[in-house]
Amino acid sequence: IIGEDPDAFKADVERLRTVDQEVKDGKLKGSKDIEAEVNRRVETMKTGYETRLQAAEQARVAAEATAKDADTRFKRSIVDRAITDAVLNEKSGAEPRALPDIIERAAKVFAVGDDGKLTPKEGEAIIYGADGATPMTPNEWLGKLKESAPYFFKASGGGNAGGGNTSKIPGGLTKEAYDKLPPDKKLELARKG
């Protein structure tokens, strides 16, 4: 039983006694218990990993939505600014009070590319300006809008051709004389006129 190497046998017996004591103390268990403990720990790690993965995915989706919203608002601000500048230009003839409605119409026509350039489109087709080679500018678009929606623009004041009498003050009075009258006289003149 001891074999040819008594020192090796003595070491094996000592090792077996140590293992026996660990089993009695509960430090070593059967192979099924070890496998169950390993599986439990793996499952805990897997659950933690999946939870972090789901949180990361939710954060990614939220970040994409925020970025898309910011990009949409930025592009809309480019359209709003360009149309506002065109409307407020004295040469446009546009009624400043119509600005919100004009901007809403422009938002349906103008698109902003990733390069930040404003391009008028009808569906997917680009609307070209008077030269036929470059996209229509906001000022050109306002000119076309004036044809289709004249109510967004100031009415013509005419050439002030009143036949020499440009005064609209009743009774033929000058403005200074009319301003000096009491309110009841002004009302009386207005009724006569």
C-alpha positions as CSV (number, residue, x, y, z in Angstrom):
1,I,0.0,0.0,0.0
2,I,2.8,2.4,0.9
3,G,4.7,1.6,-2.4
4,E,8.3,2.4,-3.0
5,D,8.2,6.0,-1.9
6,P,7.0,6.3,1.7
7,D,7.4,10.2,1.6
8,A,5.0,10.5,-1.3
9,F,2.5,8.1,0.5
10,K,2.8,10.2,3.6
11,A,2.1,13.5,1.6
12,D,-0.9,11.8,-0.1
13,V,-2.3,10.8,3.3
14,E,-1.8,14.2,4.7
15,R,-3.5,15.8,1.7
16,L,-6.5,13.4,2.0
17,R,-6.8,14.2,5.7
18,T,-6.8,18.0,4.9
19,V,-9.5,17.5,2.2
20,D,-11.6,15.3,4.6
21,Q,-11.4,18.1,7.2
22,E,-12.5,20.8,4.7
23,V,-15.5,18.6,3.8
24,K,-16.4,18.2,7.4
25,D,-16.1,22.0,8.0
26,G,-18.3,22.7,5.0
27,K,-15.6,24.4,2.9
28,L,-15.8,21.7,0.2
29,K,-19.1,20.4,-1.1
30,G,-20.2,17.9,-3.7
31,S,-19.7,18.6,-7.4
32,K,-23.5,19.4,-7.8
33,D,-23.3,22.1,-5.2
34,I,-20.2,23.6,-6.9
35,E,-21.9,23.5,-10.2
36,A,-25.1,25.2,-8.8
37,E,-23.0,27.9,-7.2
38,V,-21.1,28.6,-10.5
39,N,-24.5,28.7,-12.3
40,R,-25.9,31.1,-9.7
41,R,-22.9,33.4,-10.1
42,V,-23.0,33.3,-13.9
43,E,-26.8,34.1,-13.8
44,T,-26.2,37.1,-11.5
45,M,-23.5,38.4,-13.8
46,K,-25.7,37.8,-16.9
47,T,-28.6,39.7,-15.3
48,G,-26.4,42.6,-14.3
49,Y,-25.0,42.7,-17.8
50,E,-28.4,42.6,-19.5
51,T,-29.7,45.4,-17.2
52,R,-26.7,47.6,-18.1
53,L,-27.2,46.7,-21.8
54,Q,-30.9,47.7,-21.7
55,A,-30.1,51.0,-19.9
56,A,-27.4,51.8,-22.5
57,E,-29.9,51.1,-25.3
58,Q,-32.5,53.3,-23.8
59,A,-29.9,56.1,-23.4
60,R,-28.9,55.6,-27.0
61,V,-32.5,55.9,-28.3
62,A,-33.1,59.0,-26.1
63,A,-29.9,60.6,-27.4
64,E,-30.9,59.9,-31.0
65,A,-34.3,61.4,-30.5
66,T,-32.8,64.5,-28.8
67,A,-30.3,64.9,-31.6
68,K,-33.0,64.5,-34.3
69,D,-35.2,67.0,-32.5
70,A,-32.3,69.5,-32.2
71,D,-31.4,69.0,-35.9
72,T,-35.1,69.6,-36.9
73,R,-35.3,72.8,-34.8
74,F,-32.0,74.0,-36.2
75,K,-33.0,73.5,-39.8
76,R,-36.4,75.1,-39.1
77,S,-34.6,78.2,-37.6
78,I,-32.6,78.5,-40.8
79,V,-35.8,78.6,-42.9
80,D,-37.4,81.0,-40.4
81,R,-34.5,83.4,-40.4
82,A,-34.1,83.5,-44.2
83,I,-37.9,84.1,-44.8
84,T,-38.0,86.7,-42.0
85,D,-35.1,88.6,-43.6
86,A,-36.9,88.4,-47.0
87,V,-40.2,89.6,-45.6
88,L,-38.8,92.4,-43.6
89,N,-36.8,93.7,-46.6
90,E,-38.6,96.9,-47.7
91,K,-38.5,95.8,-51.3
92,S,-40.6,92.7,-50.6
93,G,-43.8,94.6,-50.1
94,A,-44.9,91.9,-47.6
95,E,-47.1,92.8,-44.7
96,P,-44.9,92.2,-41.5
97,R,-48.1,91.0,-39.7
98,A,-48.4,88.2,-42.1
99,L,-44.9,86.9,-41.2
100,P,-46.1,83.8,-39.1
101,D,-48.3,82.6,-42.0
102,I,-45.7,83.2,-44.6
103,I,-43.2,81.3,-42.5
104,E,-45.6,78.4,-42.2
105,R,-46.0,78.3,-46.0
106,A,-42.2,78.6,-46.5
107,A,-41.6,75.6,-44.2
108,K,-43.6,73.4,-46.6
109,V,-41.4,74.6,-49.5
110,F,-37.9,75.1,-48.2
111,A,-35.7,72.3,-47.0
112,V,-32.3,72.6,-45.3
113,G,-29.6,70.1,-46.3
114,D,-26.9,68.7,-44.0
115,D,-24.7,71.4,-45.4
116,G,-27.0,74.1,-44.0
117,K,-28.1,75.4,-47.5
118,L,-31.7,76.4,-48.1
119,T,-33.3,74.7,-51.1
120,P,-36.9,75.1,-52.3
121,K,-38.5,71.8,-53.3
122,E,-41.8,70.6,-54.7
123,G,-41.8,67.0,-53.6
124,E,-38.3,65.8,-54.3
125,A,-37.8,68.2,-57.3
126,I,-35.8,71.4,-56.7
127,I,-37.6,74.6,-57.7
128,Y,-35.2,76.8,-59.7
129,G,-35.1,80.6,-59.8
130,A,-35.5,83.0,-62.7
131,D,-32.1,82.0,-64.2
132,G,-33.1,78.4,-64.4
133,A,-29.8,77.2,-63.0
134,T,-29.8,78.0,-59.3
135,P,-32.4,77.2,-56.6
136,M,-35.1,79.9,-56.0
137,T,-34.1,82.4,-53.3
138,P,-36.5,83.4,-50.5
139,N,-37.0,86.8,-52.2
140,E,-37.9,85.1,-55.5
141,W,-40.3,82.8,-53.6
142,L,-42.0,85.8,-52.0
143,G,-42.5,87.3,-55.5
144,K,-44.3,84.1,-56.5
145,L,-46.3,84.1,-53.3
146,K,-47.5,87.6,-54.1
147,E,-49.2,86.2,-57.2
148,S,-50.9,83.3,-55.4
149,A,-51.6,85.0,-52.0
150,P,-51.7,88.8,-52.5
151,Y,-53.4,89.3,-49.1
152,F,-50.0,88.8,-47.5
153,F,-48.7,92.0,-49.0
154,K,-49.3,95.7,-48.5
155,A,-51.9,97.3,-50.7
156,S,-50.8,99.9,-53.2
157,G,-51.3,103.4,-51.9
158,G,-51.7,104.7,-55.4
159,G,-49.8,107.6,-56.9
160,N,-51.5,110.2,-54.7
161,A,-53.4,111.6,-57.7
162,G,-56.2,113.5,-56.0
163,G,-56.5,116.2,-58.7
164,G,-54.6,118.7,-56.8
165,N,-56.8,118.4,-53.6
166,T,-55.0,115.9,-51.4
167,S,-56.8,117.1,-48.2
168,K,-59.4,114.7,-46.9
169,I,-60.4,117.0,-44.1
170,P,-64.2,117.8,-44.1
171,G,-65.3,121.3,-44.9
172,G,-62.1,122.0,-46.9
173,L,-60.3,123.2,-43.7
174,T,-56.6,122.9,-43.3
175,K,-55.3,120.4,-40.8
176,E,-54.3,123.1,-38.4
177,A,-57.7,124.7,-38.5
178,Y,-59.5,121.3,-38.1
179,D,-57.3,120.4,-35.1
180,K,-58.4,123.6,-33.3
181,L,-62.1,122.7,-33.6
182,P,-63.9,121.3,-30.6
183,P,-64.9,117.6,-30.9
184,D,-68.6,118.4,-31.5
185,K,-67.8,120.6,-34.5
186,K,-65.5,117.9,-35.9
187,L,-68.3,115.4,-35.6
188,E,-70.8,117.8,-37.3
189,L,-68.4,118.4,-40.2
190,A,-67.7,114.6,-40.6
191,R,-71.5,114.0,-40.8
192,K,-71.9,116.6,-43.5
193,G,-69.1,115.1,-45.4
